[in-house]
Amino acid sequence: MQKTVHIIGAGISGLSAAVRLANANFKVHVHEATQQAGGRCRSYFDAATNLTIDNGNHLLLSGNRHAMAYAKSIGTEAGLVGPKSAQFPFVDLTTGQRWQLDLGDGRLPLWVFDEARRVPDTGLRDYLALMPLIWAAQGKLVGDAIPCKGTLYERLVQPLLLAALNVDPPQGSAGLAGAVVRETLLAGGQACRPLIAREGLSAVLVEPAIKLLQDKGASIRFGHELRDFAMSADSIGELKFADDTITVEPGDAVVMAIPPRPASTLLPGLKAPSKFRAIVNAHFRFDPPKDMPPILGVIGGLVEWLFAFPQRLSVTISNADRLLDMPREELAQAIWRDICKAAGVQSELPAWQIVRERRATFEATPEQNALRPGASTSWKNLFLAGDWTDTGLPATNEGSVRSGNRAADLVLAMRQA
Protein backbone atom coordinates (compact mmCIF):
# COMPACT_ATOMS: atom_id res chain seq x y z
CA MET A 1 0.00 0.00 0.00
CA GLN A 2 1.33 3.45 -0.98
CA LYS A 3 2.31 5.53 2.04
CA THR A 4 1.58 9.24 2.36
CA VAL A 5 3.89 12.01 3.54
CA HIS A 6 2.89 15.58 4.28
CA ILE A 7 5.64 18.14 3.66
CA ILE A 8 5.06 21.39 5.57
CA GLY A 9 6.94 24.12 3.71
CA ALA A 10 8.02 24.40 0.06
CA GLY A 11 11.45 25.91 0.54
CA ILE A 12 14.54 24.09 -0.73
CA SER A 13 14.64 21.71 2.27
CA GLY A 14 10.96 20.80 1.86
CA LEU A 15 11.25 20.39 -1.89
CA SER A 16 14.35 18.18 -1.62
CA ALA A 17 12.54 15.92 0.86
CA ALA A 18 9.44 15.86 -1.35
CA VAL A 19 11.39 14.96 -4.50
CA ARG A 20 13.30 12.19 -2.72
CA LEU A 21 10.08 10.68 -1.34
CA ALA A 22 8.08 11.07 -4.56
CA ASN A 23 10.86 9.20 -6.36
CA ALA A 24 10.52 6.48 -3.69
CA ASN A 25 6.83 6.08 -4.60
CA PHE A 26 5.33 7.96 -1.66
CA LYS A 27 2.13 9.91 -2.10
CA VAL A 28 3.36 13.44 -1.41
CA HIS A 29 1.30 16.41 -0.23
CA VAL A 30 3.13 19.74 0.06
CA HIS A 31 1.58 22.50 2.18
CA GLU A 32 3.06 26.01 1.80
CA ALA A 33 1.90 28.94 3.93
CA THR A 34 2.80 31.61 1.35
CA GLN A 35 1.79 31.97 -2.28
CA GLN A 36 5.10 30.82 -3.75
CA ALA A 37 7.65 28.04 -3.40
CA GLY A 38 11.36 28.46 -2.75
CA GLY A 39 11.40 30.17 0.64
CA ARG A 40 14.53 32.31 0.86
CA CYS A 41 15.77 30.90 -2.47
CA ARG A 42 13.46 32.17 -5.19
CA SER A 43 13.08 34.56 -8.11
CA TYR A 44 10.44 37.16 -8.83
CA PHE A 45 9.70 39.93 -11.32
CA ASP A 46 10.81 43.29 -9.99
CA ALA A 47 9.02 46.35 -11.34
CA ALA A 48 11.76 48.78 -10.23
CA THR A 49 14.37 47.19 -12.51
CA ASN A 50 11.93 45.57 -14.94
CA LEU A 51 13.87 42.33 -14.52
CA THR A 52 13.37 38.94 -12.93
CA ILE A 53 15.72 38.95 -9.94
CA ASP A 54 16.59 36.55 -7.11
CA ASN A 55 15.84 37.43 -3.51
CA GLY A 56 19.46 36.52 -2.78
CA ASN A 57 22.63 35.69 -4.72
CA HIS A 58 22.97 32.06 -3.66
CA LEU A 59 26.35 30.74 -4.77
CA LEU A 60 26.82 26.99 -5.03
CA LEU A 61 30.10 25.13 -5.31
CA SER A 62 30.78 22.03 -7.38
CA GLY A 63 31.55 20.15 -4.16
CA ASN A 64 28.08 20.79 -2.72
CA ARG A 65 27.21 17.13 -3.21
CA HIS A 66 23.65 17.19 -1.94
CA ALA A 67 22.66 20.37 -3.76
CA MET A 68 24.21 19.11 -7.01
CA ALA A 69 22.46 15.74 -6.67
CA TYR A 70 19.16 17.55 -6.04
CA ALA A 71 19.61 19.64 -9.20
CA LYS A 72 20.44 16.49 -11.15
CA SER A 73 17.35 14.71 -9.78
CA ILE A 74 15.08 17.47 -11.14
CA GLY A 75 16.98 17.68 -14.44
CA THR A 76 18.51 21.14 -14.02
CA GLU A 77 22.18 20.49 -13.26
CA ALA A 78 23.09 22.20 -16.55
CA GLY A 79 21.37 25.38 -15.31
CA LEU A 80 24.15 25.89 -12.76
CA VAL A 81 26.96 27.56 -14.67
CA GLY A 82 30.45 28.77 -13.85
CA PRO A 83 34.11 28.65 -14.90
CA LYS A 84 35.67 25.33 -15.91
CA SER A 85 38.03 25.42 -12.96
CA ALA A 86 37.93 26.98 -9.51
CA GLN A 87 39.10 30.51 -10.18
CA PHE A 88 38.12 33.47 -8.02
CA PRO A 89 39.10 36.98 -9.13
CA PHE A 90 39.41 39.62 -6.40
CA VAL A 91 39.85 43.39 -6.24
CA ASP A 92 40.93 45.50 -3.28
CA LEU A 93 39.09 48.83 -3.49
CA THR A 94 41.51 50.55 -1.09
CA THR A 95 44.63 49.82 -3.16
CA GLY A 96 43.20 49.02 -6.59
CA GLN A 97 45.14 45.73 -6.61
CA ARG A 98 43.57 42.84 -8.52
CA TRP A 99 44.45 39.15 -8.36
CA GLN A 100 43.04 35.74 -9.06
CA LEU A 101 42.93 32.81 -6.66
CA ASP A 102 43.33 29.69 -8.78
CA LEU A 103 42.44 26.47 -6.98
CA GLY A 104 42.66 24.41 -10.18
CA ASP A 105 40.53 21.31 -10.69
CA GLY A 106 42.29 18.65 -8.66
CA ARG A 107 41.26 16.80 -5.51
CA LEU A 108 44.15 18.08 -3.39
CA PRO A 109 44.88 21.69 -2.35
CA LEU A 110 48.17 21.78 -4.25
CA TRP A 111 47.55 25.43 -5.16
CA VAL A 112 48.95 26.52 -1.77
CA PHE A 113 52.43 25.49 -2.99
CA ASP A 114 52.21 27.70 -6.11
CA GLU A 115 52.95 31.38 -5.52
CA ALA A 116 51.24 32.32 -8.80
CA ARG A 117 47.96 30.65 -7.81
CA ARG A 118 47.57 31.49 -4.14
CA VAL A 119 46.72 34.83 -2.53
CA PRO A 120 49.42 37.45 -3.30
CA ASP A 121 51.91 38.21 -0.54
CA THR A 122 51.15 34.97 1.34
CA GLY A 123 53.42 32.02 2.08
CA LEU A 124 52.89 28.35 2.90
CA ARG A 125 53.28 29.09 6.62
CA ASP A 126 50.18 31.33 6.50
CA TYR A 127 48.06 28.43 5.23
CA LEU A 128 49.47 26.01 7.77
CA ALA A 129 48.31 28.41 10.49
CA LEU A 130 44.73 27.56 9.46
CA MET A 131 45.13 23.89 10.41
CA PRO A 132 43.68 24.24 13.97
CA LEU A 133 40.40 25.35 12.37
CA ILE A 134 39.94 22.17 10.36
CA TRP A 135 39.04 19.92 13.31
CA ALA A 136 38.04 22.58 15.84
CA ALA A 137 35.42 21.73 18.47
CA GLN A 138 31.85 22.95 17.96
CA GLY A 139 31.99 25.11 21.09
CA LYS A 140 35.13 26.97 20.08
CA LEU A 141 35.26 30.43 18.48
CA VAL A 142 37.03 31.00 15.17
CA GLY A 143 39.00 33.79 16.86
CA ASP A 144 40.30 31.32 19.45
CA ALA A 145 41.29 28.74 16.84
CA ILE A 146 43.22 30.82 14.30
CA PRO A 147 44.78 34.31 14.12
CA CYS A 148 42.14 36.61 12.57
CA LYS A 149 44.61 39.06 11.08
CA GLY A 150 47.19 39.31 8.33
CA THR A 151 47.10 39.25 4.54
CA LEU A 152 45.68 35.75 4.08
CA TYR A 153 42.92 36.40 6.59
CA GLU A 154 41.94 39.73 5.05
CA ARG A 155 42.07 38.56 1.44
CA LEU A 156 40.61 35.05 1.67
CA VAL A 157 39.67 33.65 5.08
CA GLN A 158 37.57 36.61 6.20
CA PRO A 159 35.54 36.90 2.95
CA LEU A 160 35.02 33.11 2.80
CA LEU A 161 33.93 32.71 6.43
CA LEU A 162 31.84 35.89 6.45
CA ALA A 163 29.86 34.60 3.46
CA ALA A 164 29.49 31.13 4.97
CA LEU A 165 28.76 32.02 8.61
CA ASN A 166 27.02 35.39 8.15
CA VAL A 167 28.67 36.67 11.33
CA ASP A 168 31.96 38.47 11.92
CA PRO A 169 34.29 35.44 11.64
CA PRO A 170 36.14 35.78 15.00
CA GLN A 171 32.76 35.43 16.79
CA GLY A 172 31.65 32.50 14.62
CA SER A 173 31.61 28.79 15.43
CA ALA A 174 35.00 27.27 14.71
CA GLY A 175 33.30 23.89 14.27
CA LEU A 176 31.07 25.21 11.47
CA ALA A 177 33.97 27.15 9.93
CA GLY A 178 36.08 23.98 9.96
CA ALA A 179 33.33 22.10 8.13
CA VAL A 180 33.31 24.79 5.45
CA VAL A 181 37.09 24.67 5.03
CA ARG A 182 37.12 20.84 4.89
CA GLU A 183 34.48 20.79 2.15
CA THR A 184 36.00 23.65 0.12
CA LEU A 185 39.63 24.76 0.36
CA LEU A 186 40.89 21.44 1.75
CA ALA A 187 39.02 19.42 -0.89
CA GLY A 188 40.92 20.98 -3.79
CA GLY A 189 39.64 22.88 -6.80
CA GLN A 190 37.34 20.07 -7.93
CA ALA A 191 35.07 20.91 -4.97
CA CYS A 192 35.32 24.69 -5.30
CA ARG A 193 34.17 25.55 -8.81
CA PRO A 194 31.67 28.42 -8.31
CA LEU A 195 28.24 27.92 -9.83
CA ILE A 196 25.34 30.34 -10.18
CA ALA A 197 21.81 29.94 -11.52
CA ARG A 198 22.25 32.31 -14.47
CA GLU A 199 18.57 32.09 -15.42
CA GLY A 200 17.38 32.56 -11.83
CA LEU A 201 17.02 30.43 -8.72
CA SER A 202 13.36 29.57 -9.30
CA ALA A 203 13.99 28.41 -12.87
CA VAL A 204 16.78 26.09 -11.77
CA LEU A 205 16.01 24.92 -8.22
CA VAL A 206 12.30 25.47 -7.60
CA GLU A 207 9.94 25.35 -10.60
CA PRO A 208 11.38 22.10 -12.05
CA ALA A 209 10.93 20.41 -8.64
CA ILE A 210 7.30 21.53 -8.52
CA LYS A 211 6.72 20.17 -12.04
CA LEU A 212 8.39 16.83 -11.21
CA LEU A 213 6.24 16.48 -8.08
CA GLN A 214 3.05 17.29 -9.97
CA ASP A 215 3.98 14.85 -12.74
CA LYS A 216 4.30 12.17 -10.06
CA GLY A 217 0.84 12.95 -8.70
CA ALA A 218 1.87 15.07 -5.72
CA SER A 219 -0.46 17.81 -4.50
CA ILE A 220 0.97 21.26 -3.76
CA ARG A 221 -1.21 23.75 -1.92
CA PHE A 222 -0.18 27.37 -1.53
CA GLY A 223 -1.64 29.69 1.11
CA HIS A 224 -2.11 26.57 3.26
CA GLU A 225 -0.62 27.43 6.64
CA LEU A 226 -0.38 24.80 9.34
CA ARG A 227 -1.87 26.16 12.57
CA ASP A 228 -1.69 23.21 14.94
CA PHE A 229 -1.25 19.46 15.41
CA ALA A 230 -3.36 16.88 17.14
CA MET A 231 -0.99 14.51 18.88
CA SER A 232 -1.33 11.09 20.43
CA ALA A 233 1.22 9.68 22.85
CA ASP A 234 3.94 9.21 20.25
CA SER A 235 2.52 10.31 16.87
CA ILE A 236 1.00 13.21 14.97
CA GLY A 237 -2.65 12.31 14.28
CA GLU A 238 -4.03 15.42 12.61
CA LEU A 239 -2.78 18.50 10.80
CA LYS A 240 -4.94 21.55 11.50
CA PHE A 241 -4.93 24.27 8.86
CA ALA A 242 -6.96 27.49 8.78
CA ASP A 243 -9.85 26.02 6.80
CA ASP A 244 -9.48 22.27 7.12
CA THR A 245 -8.08 19.41 9.15
CA ILE A 246 -6.22 16.47 7.61
CA THR A 247 -5.94 13.09 9.29
CA VAL A 248 -2.49 11.52 9.34
CA GLU A 249 -3.06 7.82 8.94
CA PRO A 250 -1.00 5.22 10.86
CA GLY A 251 2.25 4.62 8.97
CA ASP A 252 2.13 8.01 7.24
CA ALA A 253 4.65 10.74 8.02
CA VAL A 254 5.05 14.50 8.34
CA VAL A 255 8.16 16.50 7.45
CA MET A 256 8.15 20.01 8.91
CA ALA A 257 10.42 22.16 6.76
CA ILE A 258 9.64 25.66 8.00
CA PRO A 259 11.75 28.38 9.69
CA PRO A 260 12.64 28.01 13.36
CA ARG A 261 10.26 30.65 14.70
CA PRO A 262 7.02 29.12 13.37
CA ALA A 263 8.41 25.65 14.13
CA SER A 264 8.90 26.65 17.77
CA THR A 265 5.35 28.02 17.89
CA LEU A 266 3.93 24.74 16.59
CA LEU A 267 6.17 22.60 18.80
CA PRO A 268 6.43 24.24 22.25
CA GLY A 269 9.67 23.29 23.92
CA LEU A 270 11.51 22.75 20.63
CA LYS A 271 15.16 23.60 21.01
CA ALA A 272 16.02 25.90 18.08
CA PRO A 273 18.20 28.89 17.22
CA SER A 274 16.69 32.16 18.44
CA LYS A 275 19.14 34.76 17.08
CA PHE A 276 19.47 35.68 13.43
CA ARG A 277 21.55 37.85 11.12
CA ALA A 278 20.60 39.86 8.05
CA ILE A 279 21.87 39.73 4.48
CA VAL A 280 21.48 42.62 2.03
CA ASN A 281 21.34 41.99 -1.69
CA ALA A 282 21.22 44.78 -4.25
CA HIS A 283 20.38 44.53 -7.94
CA PHE A 284 21.13 47.12 -10.62
CA ARG A 285 19.87 47.12 -14.20
CA PHE A 286 23.18 47.56 -16.01
CA ASP A 287 24.89 45.59 -18.77
CA PRO A 288 28.11 44.12 -17.29
CA PRO A 289 31.37 44.97 -19.08
CA LYS A 290 32.20 42.24 -21.59
CA ASP A 291 35.39 41.20 -19.78
CA MET A 292 33.78 41.09 -16.35
CA PRO A 293 33.90 37.73 -14.52
CA PRO A 294 30.62 36.15 -13.34
CA ILE A 295 31.73 36.49 -9.69
CA LEU A 296 34.18 39.03 -8.26
CA GLY A 297 35.36 39.12 -4.66
CA VAL A 298 35.59 42.68 -3.32
CA ILE A 299 37.92 43.63 -0.47
CA GLY A 300 37.97 46.95 1.39
CA GLY A 301 34.47 48.16 0.55
CA LEU A 302 30.85 47.87 1.55
CA VAL A 303 30.29 45.28 -1.19
CA GLU A 304 31.70 41.77 -0.63
CA TRP A 305 30.73 39.81 -3.75
CA LEU A 306 29.75 41.20 -7.14
CA PHE A 307 27.78 39.01 -9.57
CA ALA A 308 27.38 39.68 -13.29
CA PHE A 309 24.14 38.52 -14.88
CA PRO A 310 22.62 39.39 -18.27
CA GLN A 311 21.43 43.03 -17.98
CA ARG A 312 22.16 43.07 -14.25
CA LEU A 313 24.88 43.58 -11.65
CA SER A 314 24.08 42.20 -8.20
CA VAL A 315 25.88 42.28 -4.87
CA THR A 316 25.71 40.45 -1.57
CA ILE A 317 26.56 41.95 1.83
CA SER A 318 26.61 39.54 4.78
CA ASN A 319 26.27 40.22 8.52
CA ALA A 320 24.25 43.23 7.42
CA ASP A 321 22.23 44.21 10.50
CA ARG A 322 24.06 47.55 10.45
CA LEU A 323 22.42 48.37 7.11
CA LEU A 324 18.82 47.53 7.94
CA ASP A 325 17.83 51.09 8.90
CA MET A 326 19.97 52.93 6.35
CA PRO A 327 17.80 54.90 3.87
CA ARG A 328 17.35 52.84 0.72
CA GLU A 329 18.52 55.50 -1.75
CA GLU A 330 21.61 56.25 0.34
CA LEU A 331 22.44 52.55 0.54
CA ALA A 332 21.94 52.08 -3.21
CA GLN A 333 24.26 55.02 -3.95
CA ALA A 334 26.97 53.68 -1.60
CA ILE A 335 26.79 50.22 -3.15
CA TRP A 336 26.83 51.61 -6.70
CA ARG A 337 30.01 53.60 -5.94
CA ASP A 338 31.72 50.36 -4.90
CA ILE A 339 30.45 48.59 -8.03
CA CYS A 340 31.80 51.34 -10.30
CA LYS A 341 35.25 50.97 -8.71
CA ALA A 342 35.20 47.17 -8.76
CA ALA A 343 33.85 46.79 -12.30
CA GLY A 344 35.74 49.74 -13.73
CA VAL A 345 32.65 51.54 -15.00
CA GLN A 346 31.43 55.14 -14.85
CA SER A 347 27.71 55.66 -14.66
CA GLU A 348 25.00 57.43 -12.75
CA LEU A 349 22.89 55.23 -10.50
CA PRO A 350 20.78 53.00 -12.78
CA ALA A 351 17.43 51.38 -11.92
CA TRP A 352 17.96 49.42 -8.69
CA GLN A 353 16.37 47.24 -6.05
CA ILE A 354 17.49 46.54 -2.48
CA VAL A 355 16.43 43.26 -0.83
CA ARG A 356 17.02 43.14 2.93
CA GLU A 357 16.47 39.73 4.53
CA ARG A 358 16.32 40.56 8.24
CA ARG A 359 16.50 36.94 9.40
CA ALA A 360 18.43 35.48 6.51
CA THR A 361 20.29 32.91 8.62
CA PHE A 362 20.61 31.80 12.19
CA GLU A 363 23.55 33.35 14.02
CA ALA A 364 26.39 30.90 13.42
CA THR A 365 27.95 31.26 16.87
CA PRO A 366 28.77 28.31 19.16
CA GLU A 367 25.84 29.30 21.41
CA GLN A 368 23.25 29.26 18.60
CA ASN A 369 24.77 26.26 16.84
CA ALA A 370 24.27 24.25 20.06
CA LEU A 371 20.51 24.93 19.85
CA ARG A 372 20.03 23.27 16.46
CA PRO A 373 17.80 20.19 16.67
CA GLY A 374 18.28 16.95 14.78
CA ALA A 375 15.79 15.66 12.22
CA SER A 376 14.04 13.27 14.62
CA THR A 377 11.47 14.48 17.17
CA SER A 378 9.59 13.07 20.14
CA TRP A 379 6.89 11.88 17.71
CA LYS A 380 7.79 8.85 15.64
CA ASN A 381 6.12 10.15 12.45
CA LEU A 382 7.31 13.79 12.59
CA PHE A 383 10.67 14.90 11.22
CA LEU A 384 12.35 18.29 10.89
CA ALA A 385 14.18 19.84 7.95
CA GLY A 386 15.70 23.25 7.29
CA ASP A 387 19.14 24.84 7.12
CA TRP A 388 18.70 25.77 10.81
CA THR A 389 18.57 22.12 11.90
CA ASP A 390 21.75 20.27 12.82
CA THR A 391 23.25 19.70 9.37
CA GLY A 392 26.87 20.16 10.42
CA LEU A 393 27.06 23.19 8.11
CA PRO A 394 26.12 26.86 8.47
CA ALA A 395 22.82 28.04 6.93
CA THR A 396 23.45 27.31 3.25
CA ASN A 397 21.62 25.79 0.30
CA GLU A 398 23.78 22.70 0.68
CA GLY A 399 22.64 22.47 4.31
CA SER A 400 19.00 22.91 3.25
CA VAL A 401 19.14 20.04 0.79
CA ARG A 402 21.11 17.89 3.22
CA SER A 403 18.43 18.41 5.88
CA GLY A 404 15.64 17.52 3.44
CA ASN A 405 17.46 14.37 2.42
CA ARG A 406 18.01 13.39 6.06
CA ALA A 407 14.33 13.83 6.91
CA ALA A 408 13.33 11.86 3.80
CA ASP A 409 15.71 9.04 4.72
CA LEU A 410 14.09 8.81 8.18
CA VAL A 411 10.66 8.56 6.54
CA LEU A 412 12.00 5.78 4.30
CA ALA A 413 13.40 3.96 7.34
CA MET A 414 9.97 4.22 8.95
CA ARG A 415 8.42 2.44 5.98
CA GLN A 416 11.00 -0.33 6.17
CA ALA A 417 10.65 -0.84 9.93
C-alpha positions in Angstrom: 0.0 0.0 0.0 1.3 3.5 -1.0 2.3 5.5 2.0 1.6 9.2 2.4 3.9 12.0 3.5 2.9 15.6 4.3 5.6 18.1 3.7 5.1 21.4 5.6 6.9 24.1 3.7 8.0 24.4 0.1 11.5 25.9 0.5 14.5 24.1 -0.7 14.6 21.7 2.3 11.0 20.8 1.9 11.3 20.4 -1.9 14.3 18.2 -1.6 12.5 15.9 0.9 9.4 15.9 -1.3 11.4 15.0 -4.5 13.3 12.2 -2.7 10.1 10.7 -1.3 8.1 11.1 -4.6 10.9 9.2 -6.4 10.5 6.5 -3.7 6.8 6.1 -4.6 5.3 8.0 -1.7 2.1 9.9 -2.1 3.4 13.4 -1.4 1.3 16.4 -0.2 3.1 19.7 0.1 1.6 22.5 2.2 3.1 26.0 1.8 1.9 28.9 3.9 2.8 31.6 1.4 1.8 32.0 -2.3 5.1 30.8 -3.8 7.7 28.0 -3.4 11.4 28.5 -2.8 11.4 30.2 0.6 14.5 32.3 0.9 15.8 30.9 -2.5 13.5 32.2 -5.2 13.1 34.6 -8.1 10.4 37.2 -8.8 9.7 39.9 -11.3 10.8 43.3 -10.0 9.0 46.3 -11.3 11.8 48.8 -10.2 14.4 47.2 -12.5 11.9 45.6 -14.9 13.9 42.3 -14.5 13.4 38.9 -12.9 15.7 38.9 -9.9 16.6 36.5 -7.1 15.8 37.4 -3.5 19.5 36.5 -2.8 22.6 35.7 -4.7 23.0 32.1 -3.7 26.3 30.7 -4.8 26.8 27.0 -5.0 30.1 25.1 -5.3 30.8 22.0 -7.4 31.5 20.2 -4.2 28.1 20.8 -2.7 27.2 17.1 -3.2 23.6 17.2 -1.9 22.7 20.4 -3.8 24.2 19.1 -7.0 22.5 15.7 -6.7 19.2 17.5 -6.0 19.6 19.6 -9.2 20.4 16.5 -11.1 17.3 14.7 -9.8 15.1 17.5 -11.1 17.0 17.7 -14.4 18.5 21.1 -14.0 22.2 20.5 -13.3 23.1 22.2 -16.6 21.4 25.4 -15.3 24.1 25.9 -12.8 27.0 27.6 -14.7 30.5 28.8 -13.8 34.1 28.7 -14.9 35.7 25.3 -15.9 38.0 25.4 -13.0 37.9 27.0 -9.5 39.1 30.5 -10.2 38.1 33.5 -8.0 39.1 37.0 -9.1 39.4 39.6 -6.4 39.9 43.4 -6.2 40.9 45.5 -3.3 39.1 48.8 -3.5 41.5 50.5 -1.1 44.6 49.8 -3.2 43.2 49.0 -6.6 45.1 45.7 -6.6 43.6 42.8 -8.5 44.5 39.2 -8.4 43.0 35.7 -9.1 42.9 32.8 -6.7 43.3 29.7 -8.8 42.4 26.5 -7.0 42.7 24.4 -10.2 40.5 21.3 -10.7 42.3 18.6 -8.7 41.3 16.8 -5.5 44.1 18.1 -3.4 44.9 21.7 -2.4 48.2 21.8 -4.2 47.6 25.4 -5.2 48.9 26.5 -1.8 52.4 25.5 -3.0 52.2 27.7 -6.1 52.9 31.4 -5.5 51.2 32.3 -8.8 48.0 30.6 -7.8 47.6 31.5 -4.1 46.7 34.8 -2.5 49.4 37.5 -3.3 51.9 38.2 -0.5 51.2 35.0 1.3 53.4 32.0 2.1 52.9 28.4 2.9 53.3 29.1 6.6 50.2 31.3 6.5 48.1 28.4 5.2 49.5 26.0 7.8 48.3 28.4 10.5 44.7 27.6 9.5 45.1 23.9 10.4 43.7 24.2 14.0 40.4 25.4 12.4 39.9 22.2 10.4 39.0 19.9 13.3 38.0 22.6 15.8 35.4 21.7 18.5 31.9 23.0 18.0 32.0 25.1 21.1 35.1 27.0 20.1 35.3 30.4 18.5 37.0 31.0 15.2 39.0 33.8 16.9 40.3 31.3 19.5 41.3 28.7 16.8 43.2 30.8 14.3 44.8 34.3 14.1 42.1 36.6 12.6 44.6 39.1 11.1 47.2 39.3 8.3 47.1 39.2 4.5 45.7 35.8 4.1 42.9 36.4 6.6 41.9 39.7 5.1 42.1 38.6 1.4 40.6 35.1 1.7 39.7 33.6 5.1 37.6 36.6 6.2 35.5 36.9 2.9 35.0 33.1 2.8 33.9 32.7 6.4 31.8 35.9 6.4 29.9 34.6 3.5 29.5 31.1 5.0 28.8 32.0 8.6 27.0 35.4 8.2 28.7 36.7 11.3 32.0 38.5 11.9 34.3 35.4 11.6 36.1 35.8 15.0 32.8 35.4 16.8 31.6 32.5 14.6 31.6 28.8 15.4 35.0 27.3 14.7 33.3 23.9 14.3 31.1 25.2 11.5 34.0 27.2 9.9 36.1 24.0 10.0 33.3 22.1 8.1 33.3 24.8 5.4 37.1 24.7 5.0 37.1 20.8 4.9 34.5 20.8 2.1 36.0 23.6 0.1 39.6 24.8 0.4 40.9 21.4 1.7 39.0 19.4 -0.9 40.9 21.0 -3.8 39.6 22.9 -6.8 37.3 20.1 -7.9 35.1 20.9 -5.0 35.3 24.7 -5.3 34.2 25.6 -8.8 31.7 28.4 -8.3 28.2 27.9 -9.8 25.3 30.3 -10.2 21.8 29.9 -11.5 22.2 32.3 -14.5 18.6 32.1 -15.4 17.4 32.6 -11.8 17.0 30.4 -8.7 13.4 29.6 -9.3 14.0 28.4 -12.9 16.8 26.1 -11.8 16.0 24.9 -8.2 12.3 25.5 -7.6 9.9 25.3 -10.6 11.4 22.1 -12.1 10.9 20.4 -8.6 7.3 21.5 -8.5 6.7 20.2 -12.0 8.4 16.8 -11.2 6.2 16.5 -8.1 3.0 17.3 -10.0 4.0 14.9 -12.7 4.3 12.2 -10.1 0.8 12.9 -8.7 1.9 15.1 -5.7 -0.5 17.8 -4.5 1.0 21.3 -3.8 -1.2 23.7 -1.9 -0.2 27.4 -1.5 -1.6 29.7 1.1 -2.1 26.6 3.3 -0.6 27.4 6.6 -0.4 24.8 9.3 -1.9 26.2 12.6 -1.7 23.2 14.9 -1.3 19.5 15.4 -3.4 16.9 17.1 -1.0 14.5 18.9 -1.3 11.1 20.4 1.2 9.7 22.8 3.9 9.2 20.3 2.5 10.3 16.9 1.0 13.2 15.0 -2.6 12.3 14.3 -4.0 15.4 12.6 -2.8 18.5 10.8 -4.9 21.5 11.5 -4.9 24.3 8.9 -7.0 27.5 8.8 -9.8 26.0 6.8 -9.5 22.3 7.1 -8.1 19.4 9.2 -6.2 16.5 7.6 -5.9 13.1 9.3 -2.5 11.5 9.3 -3.1 7.8 8.9 -1.0 5.2 10.9 2.2 4.6 9.0 2.1 8.0 7.2 4.7 10.7 8.0 5.0 14.5 8.3 8.2 16.5 7.5 8.1 20.0 8.9 10.4 22.2 6.8 9.6 25.7 8.0 11.7 28.4 9.7 12.6 28.0 13.4 10.3 30.6 14.7 7.0 29.1 13.4 8.4 25.7 14.1 8.9 26.6 17.8 5.4 28.0 17.9 3.9 24.7 16.6 6.2 22.6 18.8 6.4 24.2 22.3 9.7 23.3 23.9 11.5 22.7 20.6 15.2 23.6 21.0 16.0 25.9 18.1 18.2 28.9 17.2 16.7 32.2 18.4 19.1 34.8 17.1 19.5 35.7 13.4 21.6 37.8 11.1 20.6 39.9 8.0 21.9 39.7 4.5 21.5 42.6 2.0 21.3 42.0 -1.7 21.2 44.8 -4.2 20.4 44.5 -7.9 21.1 47.1 -10.6 19.9 47.1 -14.2 23.2 47.6 -16.0 24.9 45.6 -18.8 28.1 44.1 -17.3 31.4 45.0 -19.1 32.2 42.2 -21.6 35.4 41.2 -19.8 33.8 41.1 -16.3 33.9 37.7 -14.5 30.6 36.1 -13.3 31.7 36.5 -9.7 34.2 39.0 -8.3 35.4 39.1 -4.7 35.6 42.7 -3.3 37.9 43.6 -0.5 38.0 46.9 1.4 34.5 48.2 0.6 30.8 47.9 1.5 30.3 45.3 -1.2 31.7 41.8 -0.6 30.7 39.8 -3.7 29.7 41.2 -7.1 27.8 39.0 -9.6 27.4 39.7 -13.3 24.1 38.5 -14.9 22.6 39.4 -18.3 21.4 43.0 -18.0 22.2 43.1 -14.3 24.9 43.6 -11.7 24.1 42.2 -8.2 25.9 42.3 -4.9 25.7 40.4 -1.6 26.6 41.9 1.8 26.6 39.5 4.8 26.3 40.2 8.5 24.3 43.2 7.4 22.2 44.2 10.5 24.1 47.6 10.5 22.4 48.4 7.1 18.8 47.5 7.9 17.8 51.1 8.9 20.0 52.9 6.3 17.8 54.9 3.9 17.3 52.8 0.7 18.5 55.5 -1.7 21.6 56.3 0.3 22.4 52.6 0.5 21.9 52.1 -3.2 24.3 55.0 -3.9 27.0 53.7 -1.6 26.8 50.2 -3.2 26.8 51.6 -6.7 30.0 53.6 -5.9 31.7 50.4 -4.9 30.4 48.6 -8.0 31.8 51.3 -10.3 35.2 51.0 -8.7 35.2 47.2 -8.8 33.9 46.8 -12.3 35.7 49.7 -13.7 32.6 51.5 -15.0 31.4 55.1 -14.9 27.7 55.7 -14.7 25.0 57.4 -12.8 22.9 55.2 -10.5 20.8 53.0 -12.8 17.4 51.4 -11.9 18.0 49.4 -8.7 16.4 47.2 -6.0 17.5 46.5 -2.5 16.4 43.3 -0.8 17.0 43.1 2.9 16.5 39.7 4.5 16.3 40.6 8.2 16.5 36.9 9.4 18.4 35.5 6.5 20.3 32.9 8.6 20.6 31.8 12.2 23.5 33.3 14.0 26.4 30.9 13.4 27.9 31.3 16.9 28.8 28.3 19.2 25.8 29.3 21.4 23.2 29.3 18.6 24.8 26.3 16.8 24.3 24.3 20.1 20.5 24.9 19.8 20.0 23.3 16.5 17.8 20.2 16.7 18.3 17.0 14.8 15.8 15.7 12.2 14.0 13.3 14.6 11.5 14.5 17.2 9.6 13.1 20.1 6.9 11.9 17.7 7.8 8.8 15.6 6.1 10.2 12.4 7.3 13.8 12.6 10.7 14.9 11.2 12.3 18.3 10.9 14.2 19.8 7.9 15.7 23.2 7.3 19.1 24.8 7.1 18.7 25.8 10.8 18.6 22.1 11.9 21.7 20.3 12.8 23.2 19.7 9.4 26.9 20.2 10.4 27.1 23.2 8.1 26.1 26.9 8.5 22.8 28.0 6.9 23.5 27.3 3.3 21.6 25.8 0.3 23.8 22.7 0.7 22.6 22.5 4.3 19.0 22.9 3.2 19.1 20.0 0.8 21.1 17.9 3.2 18.4 18.4 5.9 15.6 17.5 3.4 17.5 14.4 2.4 18.0 13.4 6.1 14.3 13.8 6.9 13.3 11.9 3.8 15.7 9.0 4.7 14.1 8.8 8.2 10.7 8.6 6.5 12.0 5.8 4.3 13.4 4.0 7.3 10.0 4.2 9.0 8.4 2.4 6.0 11.0 -0.3 6.2 10.6 -0.8 9.9 
